[in-house]
Amino acid sequence: MASSDTANTAAAAFDPYELKDVVSGSIRDPYPKMHELRRECPVHTGPIDLGEGADIADPNRPAPVTVFGFDEVVQVLRDNGTYSSSVYEGVMGMVMGRTILQMDEPDHRIARAMVAPSFRSKVLERWEEELVAVVVNELIDSFIDRGHADLVREVTFNFPAQVIARILGLPRADYSNFQRWAIELTSVAANWERGVAASEALRAYFAGVMEERRAAPGDDLISDLVRVEVEGSTLSDEEIYSFLRLLLPAGVETTYRATGNLLLALLTDRSQFDALYNDRTLYPQAFEEALRWEPPVTVILRRAMRDTTLAGVHIEAGADIALLLGAANRDERKYTDPDRYDMFREIRQHVGFGFGVHVCLGMHLARMESRVAINTLFDRLGEFTLDPDAEVPHIAGMAFRSPLSLPVVFAAR
């Protein structure tokens, strides 16, 4: 098959440690600096240094803006007329193509409506039973007899890519390539040539798959995309390529990191681990608190379309605006003791999946995948604990945050 031949030209193995600092950075704890800056003002103009140096501002462009406050982030995400998503055309457009990420209304609404049915609840139920549980159990089978494992390298990093690949109806032999391409796409700013090469490889790969699906449609997402129609419009080949390029890193990164963050929070607080282990109905609040405490994606971007004011700060038309979701989710004006993970805190709105019309399309899939992974680990491994002989794991990163290792020991049931 042409698609498999294309994929097989890439390296078969992939180690997440290989690119560990390229995508996410190495900052251990940006929150003290975020708190300091937010207390000065929830909105700052000019370059900001959160621990890895400040970018050099372009003197020919309006001063960049960074937003640290919860209410201010929500205000920006609610106002699509003033704050445009088109900023992503220059950030990711060259490697992703034109995706819903960078569309404003009404294009965004129409394009989202075309792909949204593939993430409706009945479809998710089928994927949960037929795909996610199967994948997680297969991964656990590979190490359960050892009594120890690294849950990042052996579960959380691997299962979302395999789930997405199966949802797309793609061959198992190609899974490792999707992981590599996804990371290479999101790290394009660090290595432009590698990111472009990954984009081109994905386009060539999907061209062959789409040709096959048009000839013989199956029960998979790509077959749905080549046939979908909304308000008399269909998706062009380029629009499908772009959506699939976006789906791979978005689907893999978000679930992998959110699940890892939740596991680390639980493993470092046995009372909360035990509470969830003994009462699985607590999962929704445990997961939402993990998204608040350590969102897997900590920043999203907008561009000011006209002169405006936010929290009393003047913003010039054309200014690029960084919305720090991690800082907003730990705004002490909204949350008590915000730096502490507490699944029993009063449930309040967070922006871990964004907000407004661009709220994460795959958030329900991510919630379901993480729930199945956590429950299956509990059921198969019992009350596992951090490995006392291994290095203590920690969360690191800036644009993306999660632990790169979760060494655990267990006495499997």
C-alpha positions in Angstrom: 0.0 0.0 0.0 1.4 3.4 -1.0 0.7 5.0 2.4 2.6 2.4 4.3 5.5 2.5 1.9 5.8 6.3 2.5 5.7 5.9 6.2 8.2 3.1 6.3 10.9 5.5 4.9 11.0 7.1 8.3 12.6 5.7 11.4 10.6 3.0 13.0 11.5 3.7 16.6 10.8 6.8 18.6 11.9 7.8 22.1 10.1 10.8 23.7 13.4 11.7 25.5 15.0 12.3 22.1 13.3 15.7 21.7 12.4 16.3 25.3 13.5 19.9 25.6 12.9 21.0 22.1 9.1 21.2 22.2 8.4 22.1 25.8 11.5 23.7 27.2 13.1 22.9 30.6 11.5 25.3 33.1 10.7 23.4 36.3 8.4 25.9 37.9 7.3 29.1 36.1 4.5 29.8 38.5 6.3 32.0 41.1 7.4 34.4 38.4 3.9 34.3 36.8 2.4 35.1 40.2 4.8 38.0 40.7 4.1 39.5 37.3 0.3 39.0 37.6 0.3 40.8 41.0 2.1 43.7 39.3 -0.5 43.7 36.5 -2.5 40.9 34.9 -1.6 42.3 31.4 2.0 43.1 30.4 3.4 44.7 27.3 6.9 44.0 26.0 9.1 40.9 26.2 8.7 38.7 29.3 11.3 36.4 30.9 9.8 33.4 32.7 13.1 31.6 33.1 14.5 30.9 29.7 15.3 34.5 28.6 13.1 37.1 26.9 12.5 37.2 23.2 13.8 40.3 21.4 10.9 42.4 20.4 10.7 43.4 16.7 10.9 47.3 16.6 8.8 47.3 13.5 5.8 45.6 15.1 3.5 46.6 17.9 4.8 45.5 21.4 3.8 41.9 22.2 1.4 41.4 25.1 1.3 38.7 27.7 -1.9 38.0 29.8 -1.6 36.4 33.2 -5.1 36.9 34.7 -8.0 34.5 34.5 -10.7 37.1 33.9 -8.5 38.8 31.3 -7.8 35.6 29.4 -11.5 34.8 29.3 -12.3 38.3 28.1 -9.9 37.9 25.2 -11.2 34.4 24.3 -14.8 35.7 24.3 -14.1 38.6 22.0 -13.4 37.1 18.6 -13.9 40.4 16.8 -11.1 42.2 18.7 -8.7 39.3 19.1 -8.1 37.1 16.1 -6.9 33.5 15.8 -5.2 34.4 12.5 -1.9 34.8 14.3 -1.5 31.0 13.9 -1.1 31.5 10.1 2.4 32.7 10.7 3.2 30.4 13.6 2.0 27.0 12.3 0.3 27.7 9.0 3.4 26.8 6.9 3.6 23.3 8.3 0.0 22.6 9.3 -1.8 24.3 6.4 -5.0 26.3 7.1 -6.7 24.7 10.1 -9.6 25.5 12.4 -6.9 26.7 14.9 -6.3 29.9 12.8 -9.8 30.5 11.5 -12.1 33.3 12.6 -15.9 33.3 12.2 -17.7 32.3 10.0 -15.1 30.0 8.5 -14.3 28.5 11.8 -17.9 27.6 12.6 -18.5 25.9 9.2 -15.2 24.0 9.3 -15.7 22.9 12.9 -19.2 21.7 12.1 -17.8 19.4 9.4 -15.5 17.6 11.8 -17.4 17.8 15.1 -19.7 14.9 14.4 -16.7 12.5 14.5 -16.3 13.5 18.2 -20.0 13.1 19.3 -20.8 11.0 22.3 -22.0 7.9 20.5 -18.8 7.7 18.5 -16.7 8.2 21.7 -18.6 5.3 23.3 -17.7 3.0 20.5 -14.0 4.2 20.5 -13.9 3.6 24.3 -14.9 0.0 24.1 -13.3 -1.0 20.8 -10.1 1.1 20.8 -8.9 2.8 24.0 -9.4 0.0 26.5 -7.8 -2.5 24.0 -4.7 -0.3 23.4 -4.1 0.5 27.1 -4.4 -3.2 28.0 -2.0 -4.2 25.3 0.6 -1.7 26.6 0.2 -2.9 30.2 0.5 -6.6 29.0 4.1 -5.7 27.8 5.4 -4.9 31.3 2.9 -6.2 33.9 5.1 -9.3 34.7 8.1 -7.1 35.7 6.6 -5.4 38.7 7.9 -2.0 37.7 7.4 0.4 34.7 7.9 3.9 33.5 4.3 5.0 32.9 5.3 7.8 30.6 7.5 5.8 28.3 5.4 2.7 28.4 1.8 4.0 28.6 0.9 7.7 28.5 3.2 8.7 25.6 2.2 5.7 23.5 -1.5 5.1 23.9 -3.0 8.4 22.5 -1.0 8.1 19.2 -2.2 4.5 18.8 -5.8 5.5 19.5 -5.7 8.4 17.0 -4.1 6.0 14.4 -6.8 3.4 14.9 -9.5 6.1 14.8 -8.1 7.1 11.4 -8.0 3.5 10.3 -4.3 3.4 9.8 -1.9 0.4 10.0 -0.4 -0.6 13.3 3.0 -0.7 11.8 2.9 3.0 11.2 2.1 4.2 14.8 5.7 5.1 15.7 5.9 7.3 12.7 2.9 9.3 13.8 4.5 9.9 17.2 7.7 11.2 15.5 5.8 13.4 13.0 3.6 14.9 15.7 6.5 15.9 17.9 8.5 17.2 14.8 5.5 19.4 13.8 5.1 21.0 17.2 8.8 21.7 17.4 9.0 23.4 14.1 10.2 26.7 15.7 13.3 24.9 16.9 14.0 23.0 13.7 12.2 24.4 10.7 13.6 21.9 8.1 12.5 18.9 10.3 9.0 20.3 10.8 8.5 21.0 7.1 9.8 17.5 6.3 7.3 16.0 8.7 4.5 18.1 7.2 5.3 16.9 3.7 5.6 13.3 4.8 2.2 13.4 6.4 0.7 15.0 3.3 2.1 12.3 1.1 1.0 9.6 3.5 -2.6 10.8 3.8 -2.9 11.4 0.0 -2.6 7.7 -0.5 -5.0 6.9 2.4 -7.6 9.3 1.1 -7.5 7.8 -2.4 -8.2 4.4 -0.9 -11.0 5.6 1.3 -12.8 7.3 -1.6 -12.6 4.1 -3.5 -13.6 1.9 -0.6 -14.9 3.9 2.5 -14.6 2.3 5.9 -15.8 2.9 9.4 -13.1 5.4 10.2 -12.5 9.2 10.6 -10.8 9.7 7.2 -13.7 8.0 5.4 -16.0 10.4 7.2 -13.9 13.5 6.3 -13.8 12.7 2.6 -17.7 12.4 2.5 -18.8 15.1 5.0 -21.0 18.0 3.9 -22.3 21.0 5.8 -24.4 23.8 4.4 -23.6 22.6 0.9 -19.8 22.7 1.5 -17.4 19.8 1.5 -13.8 19.7 2.7 -11.1 20.0 0.0 -8.1 17.7 0.0 -5.9 20.4 1.4 -8.4 21.1 4.2 -8.4 17.4 5.1 -4.6 17.3 5.1 -4.5 20.3 7.4 -7.1 18.9 9.8 -5.2 15.6 10.0 -1.9 17.3 10.6 -3.5 19.3 13.4 -5.2 16.2 14.9 -2.0 14.2 15.3 -0.1 16.5 17.6 -3.2 18.0 19.2 -4.6 14.5 20.0 -1.3 13.1 21.1 0.2 16.0 23.1 -2.9 16.9 25.1 -3.9 13.5 26.3 -0.4 12.3 26.9 0.5 15.3 29.0 -2.8 15.6 30.8 -2.8 12.0 31.9 0.8 12.2 33.0 0.1 15.3 35.1 -2.9 13.7 36.8 -0.8 10.6 37.6 2.0 12.6 39.1 -0.4 14.6 41.2 -2.0 11.4 42.5 1.3 9.6 43.1 2.7 12.4 45.2 -0.4 12.6 47.4 -1.5 9.2 48.6 -4.7 10.4 50.2 -6.0 11.6 46.9 -4.6 8.5 45.0 -6.5 6.3 47.5 -9.7 8.4 47.3 -9.8 8.0 43.5 -8.7 4.4 43.6 -11.5 3.5 45.9 -14.2 5.7 44.3 -13.9 6.0 40.5 -16.8 8.4 40.4 -14.4 11.1 41.5 -12.5 10.9 38.2 -14.2 13.9 36.6 -13.2 16.3 39.4 -9.8 14.7 39.6 -9.1 15.2 35.9 -10.5 18.8 35.8 -8.4 19.7 38.8 -5.3 18.3 37.0 -6.2 20.5 34.0 -6.4 23.5 36.2 -3.3 22.7 38.2 -1.1 21.8 35.2 -2.7 22.3 31.8 -0.8 20.3 29.2 -0.8 23.4 26.9 0.1 26.5 28.8 -0.2 29.2 26.2 -2.4 30.1 23.3 -2.1 33.1 20.9 -4.3 35.9 19.5 -3.7 39.0 17.5 -5.3 42.4 18.2 -7.3 43.5 15.2 -7.7 47.1 16.5 -6.5 49.3 19.3 -8.0 48.2 22.5 -7.6 48.2 26.3 -7.4 45.2 28.6 -7.2 45.6 32.4 -6.4 49.2 31.8 -3.4 48.4 29.5 -3.4 49.8 26.0 -2.9 47.2 23.2 -2.0 48.3 19.7 -3.7 47.0 16.6 -1.6 44.2 15.2 0.0 43.2 18.6 0.5 39.5 19.2 -1.0 38.4 22.5 0.1 35.4 24.5 -2.6 34.1 26.8 -0.9 32.1 29.6 -3.5 29.5 30.5 -1.2 28.1 33.3 -1.0 31.5 35.0 -4.8 32.1 34.5 -5.6 28.7 36.1 -3.5 29.6 39.2 -4.9 33.2 39.6 -5.3 33.6 43.3 -8.1 36.1 42.7 -10.1 33.1 41.5 -8.7 30.1 43.3 -7.7 29.5 47.0 -4.2 28.1 47.4 -3.9 27.8 43.6 -0.5 26.0 43.5 -1.9 23.0 45.3 -3.5 20.0 43.5 -6.8 19.3 45.3 -9.5 17.3 43.6 -11.9 18.2 46.4 -11.7 21.9 45.9 -14.9 23.7 44.8 -15.3 23.1 41.1 -14.9 26.3 39.1 -14.4 27.1 35.5 -10.8 26.7 34.2 -9.2 27.4 30.9 -7.1 24.2 30.6 -8.9 23.4 27.3 -9.2 27.0 26.2 -12.5 28.8 26.2 -15.1 30.2 23.8 -15.7 29.1 20.2 -12.2 27.7 19.9 -12.4 25.5 23.0 -10.6 22.2 22.3 -12.6 20.1 19.9 -11.1 16.9 21.3 -11.6 17.6 25.0 -14.2 14.9 25.4 -12.0 12.4 23.7 -9.1 13.4 26.0 -11.3 13.1 29.1 -12.4 9.6 28.0 -9.0 8.4 27.0 -7.5 9.5 30.3 -10.3 8.0 32.3 -9.9 4.6 30.6 -6.1 4.7 31.1 -6.3 5.6 34.8 -9.0 3.0 35.6 -7.2 0.3 33.6 -3.9 1.0 35.4 -5.8 0.8 38.8 -7.5 -2.4 37.8 -4.4 -4.1 36.4 -1.6 -2.8 38.7 -3.4 -2.3 42.0 -2.2 0.4 44.3 1.1 1.2 42.5 3.5 3.7 44.0 6.5 5.8 42.8 9.7 3.7 42.5 11.7 4.5 45.6 15.0 3.6 43.8 14.4 5.9 40.8 14.9 9.6 40.4 11.9 11.6 41.8 9.8 12.6 38.8 8.8 16.2 38.1 6.9 18.3 35.6 8.9 20.6 33.3 8.3 22.7 30.3 6.8 26.0 29.2 4.6 25.8 26.1 3.8 22.2 27.1 4.1 20.8 30.6 4.2 17.2 31.8 6.5 14.7 33.5 8.9 13.0 31.2 9.2 10.0 33.5 6.9 8.2 36.0 8.7 5.2 37.4 6.4 3.1 39.5 6.4 -0.3 41.3 3.4 -2.6 41.8 2.3 -6.0 42.8 0.0 -6.8 39.8 -3.3 -8.5 40.6 
